[in-house]
């Protein structure tokens, strides 16, 4: 098995939308309405959304592939923190957000996530950020365990809107240090 990562580009719009559409619902709590998941994907994870993300110099999107087949992606975002709950616990001037980190369900536990995380954290360090932060649903125990294993500690809480339902997230952060 060969796992690779690379930066995404505009040619990857449909690929990213497809990965996002197949993986976003995995991060939502049981009972989240499919219509809310679909609305979120249409608004934030469409091919056009990814066109905007890839054109934004404050964003870095990576794709992970296994034996040449794309199976996951991540997105880092630099800049101001709009959420006041996050701004209370994260210094925007020294931090970068890990906004998206998704993997096809059949690849969970395969090592792809660890490889993608290592590449993502390397990209985060290259920006000069001292810390990387993320939000993860409090009920997503699998992701919580993975992020804890990767050195992300809970530093606060925030709310995340999917459709018309607010969900509770943990804000997790880790220091970025060179090896």
N, C-alpha and C positions, 0 to 999 in steps of 0.2 A: 504494500500500500504506500503510495506516494502522496504526501500532503503538501500543498503549495499555497502561498498567499501572494496576492498582488493588489496594487491599487486599481480601483475601478475607473473606467472612463466612460465617455458618452455612448460608446458602442454597447455598454452593458445595461442600458436603461430597462429593456424588457426582462433581462435576466434578473436584475435586482428586484423589479416589481414582482416577478414570479416567486423568487425566494421569499420576499416579504409576505406575499399573499399566503404562501404555504406555511410560514413559521410564526407570524405575529400572534395568531390565536393561541399558540402553545404557551404564551407568556401571560395570558389572562386567566383570572380565576374561573374555576368551574362555575357554571351557571351564567357566565357572560353571554348575553344574547348574540347569536350569529349576526343579526342585523346590525348590532353595534360594532362588532368586529369588522364587518364588511364596510360600514360607513367610515371607520377609522382608516382602513386600508385605502379606500377611494380618496379620502382627503389628504392623507399623509404619506402613503406608500405607493402611489401610482407611478407609472413611468414618467409622467410630467413632474411629479414631486422629485423623483430622483434626478431629472434633468436640472432642476433648480439646485438640489443639493450638490451635484457634481460641478456646477458652475460657480458655487460659492467657495471662495478661497479660504474661508474659515472652517471648512469641512474636509475630512479625509474619509474616504470609504474604501474598505478592503474587502476582497472576495477570497474565500477559502475554497480550494478544490481538492478533491480526492481522486487520484488517478485521472486528472484532467476534467472531472465533472464538478461544477460549482455546487457546493453544499451548504454554504454559510456566508455571512457578511457581517461587518461591523462598521460603525460610523462614529467618528470623533468630531466634536464641535467646540471651537474656541469662541470666546467672546462673552458678552454680558449674560448674567443669569437673570431671566425674567421672573422666575418663580420666587416669591418672597420667602417661602419656607426653606428653599435650598440656599438662597442668598444669606440666610442667618448662619449657616453652618459651613459654607464653601466660599473661599476667596476666589472670585472670578479672575483676578489679576494673576494668580499663580496656578490656576487649575484649568483642566480641559475635561469636557464631558464625554463619557462613553455613552452616546445617545442610543445606539442600537447595537445589539449583539445577538444574532440569531443563527441557528443551525438546524438543518433538516432533521426531523425526529429520528430517522433511521441511522443517523450518525452520532447521536448522543452516546457518550461513553467510549467513543472510538479514538480519542486523542486529537481529533480535528479542532475541538473547542480550545484546548490548551495551546495548540499551534497558532490558531487565529488570535488568541489572547496575547501570546508572546509578541506576535507581529504588531498587534494593535498598540500594546504598551510601548514597543520600540518606536512606533510612529509618534505616539504621545510624547515620549521623551524628546524626540527630535524637534518638537515644537518649542522646547524650552520650558514647558510646564513642569511644576514641581509635584503636582498631585493630579490624579485622575479620579473623577467621581461618576456615579451612575445612580439611576433610580430603578428599583426592581419591586414588583408587586410583593407585598408581605406574605401572600399565600403561595407564592411560587417557591416552594421549599427547595426544589432541585436546583434552580438558578441561585438561590441564596447560598446553598452549600458550595456550589461551584465558585461563586464570587468570593466567599470566605476563603476557600482554598487558594484563590489567586491573590489573597492579601487585602481584599476590600473589606473594611470594617463599617458597621452601621454607625452613622454620625448624626442621623436625623430622620425625619419623616416628611412626606409630601403627598399631595393628591394628584391623581392622573385620570384624565377624562377619556373614556372610551364610549363613543356614542353619546348618550345623555346620562351615563352613570359614572360617578366618581369612584375611583379605587384608591386604596391606601398603599403607598409605596414606602420602602425603606430607602433612604439616601445612604449610599455606601461610598467610601473613599479610600484610596491608598496612595502612599508616597511613590513617586517615580524616582528610582535610583539606578544609576548605571551599574552594570555587573563588574 
